[in-house]
């Protein structure tokens, strides 16, 4: 049994003005045996494929894998080029021997300037190369915006169960097990999808609290029913202004369409009945900072949810830094502010130097203006670190040349800022610890993240507060200009009526 593995991943914010190019993907792309070298032993989707192959005794044939941080529209050149390399790798795998299936690591929310449904674009090309019958199992991010075409092109779609995505490896391993059952056991996957007209706030997609906690438990109950192979629930990526942005439920049965559809409808009904619970109500900036400064002990983690690079923002917003300085905060850290120019100024000055610079606010008008500050250069690094926490354990991350700056205010405030060359969401304590910052020793830790930070920071946080910062990842959807979203959709259309089968 020979199974090809590969993947192309991107989460696209159509509100970002930063295009995503082929060069962005190729910076971390892997080809052939490089994939095994880079991902074996890691808690990633591909790491799960590799371990499943070992345990279920099949051969993995690595093809091509590329991903990059969330940002704006993927260029046509990038989508065409990446798909071409994946197809070339699959064809080479078939030339070296017969293939019994393909395990694909995709995202589900990639949007290209040549195709809003980029994953279907990729899958159409793969189907053209291998034909309609070869089993293809696609692992998807929980934030995928999933279309019926995508589901029909794949044999099985398996989405992450958890947000933060601490189960990428487990879902990859599950995908390998399902492939074994299909190829060797005669299982015949039959899928049903329900698209719910619900724009879910990202912070309420956190799967360890309501409303998603019960959704997860209901899905597991359904998955334990005889004849059900997989239940996937995908709240979607709300910052893609495309027709297919919504909450999707996919149920895959063993050759029983009616069972799959009934189960999908059941779960979709529960989600729709609790649609009001998916609305986010964060704290104001000043109230959050005042509360954190007055707390008897820290760290108090403040989530800068409007400037989350994991949702495609520039991560160079200055609103929280300005407020911390204005309030006279000390023992406070911000991770990160992405500003390659500031990093270069710090490198030129050297560690221990004091510099005056315009920090952040250089990408767009949504996240604050450049902030004139005086700062001491505490540390300079290459920005590389290995994830030690529960999400992506063992994976190497590269922020590019980075500088730790201590920004000093006239009122005695002292705020430590991690500045980076490449955008990176704070998913892991090692992001700070590798730069000489111990987050557990801070009173205030500001993270530019929506939910992923919770996996690593919850164990050290005395309290977590979601802050209503401006930006293109703020969950107040009425502040964004949607032009392509299929309407009506809740909560933009709060009085709408819907049930499975009505526009799903």
Secondary structure, DSSP 8 states (H G I E B T S, - for coil): -EEEEEEEE--B-TT--S-B-HHHHHTT-EETHHHHHHHTTSSSHHHHHHHHHHHHT-EEEEEEEEE--SBS-B-HHHHHHHHHHHHHHHHHHHHTS---EEEEEE-S---BTTBS-HHHHHHHHHHHHH-SSSEEEEEE-TT----HHHHHHSSEEEE---SS-TTHHHHHHHHHHHHHHHHHH---EEEEEEEE-B---GGGG-TTSTTHHHHHHHHHHHHTSTTEEEEEEE---TT--STT-SEEEEEEEES-HHHHHHHHHHHHHHHHHTGGGG----B-HHHHHHHHHHSSS--EEEEETTS-GGGT--S---HHHHHHHHHT--SEEEEEEE-HHHHHHHHHH-TT-EEEEEES--S-SSS---EEEEEEEEEEE--EEE--SSSSTT-EEE--SEEEEEEE-TTS-EEEEEEESS-----STHHHHTTT--GGG-SEEEE--SSTHHHHHTTT-SEEEEE---STT-S-GGGS--SSS-SS-BTTTTT----TTS--
